[in-house]
Amino acid sequence: MIEKALLKDAERVVRIVMITILFTAGASKFFSHGGFFDYYSRLFQGDLRIRVPAFIVNAYLQIIPYIEIGLGCALFSNRYKRLAVYGWFAFMLSLLVGHYILQEWSSVNQMLDYFFLGLLCMVLPNHLSWFRRDA
C-alpha cells in the first residue's frame, strides 16, 4: 500500500504545477501589451460555425488573466482548495469551449491533461501545511 504522506507529497507537487501554470499564463497575458487580447479577439470574429457576440468574447478575454491569478492564489490555500479546484475545472472547460469554437481540435484534445491535473489535485489528500510534512 502507498504511504499516505507520499500521496500528500504528490498532491503538493500537482498543486504547485497548477499554480505555476496559472501564474505563468496570467503574467504572460498581463505583459503581452494587449497582444493576447488582440490576437484572440480577431480569431473569434473570423468565419466560424459558432458565432459569439464580440462584446461577450472581449469581456471574457479581459478577465482571463485575473481569473488565472486569482485561481493560482486560491490554490495556495488549503481552506479554499476544493473551491479552487472546481474553479480550475470551470475555467479549463471555458477554454476548451473556446478552442472548440475556434475549431482548434488539437488544442481541445490537449485540454484533457489540465482536467487530469485537477482530478489528481481533487482526489489526493493534502498536507495541513505547505511547510510541514505530516503523515
Buried (B, 14 or more C-beta within 10 A) or exposed (E): EEEEEEBBBBBBEBBEEBBEBBBEBBBEBEEEEEEBBEEBBEBBEEEEEEEBEEEEBBEBBEEBBEBBBBBBBBBBEEEBBEEBBEBBBEBBEEBBBBBBBBEBEEBBEEBEEBBEBBBBBBEBEBBEEEEEEEE
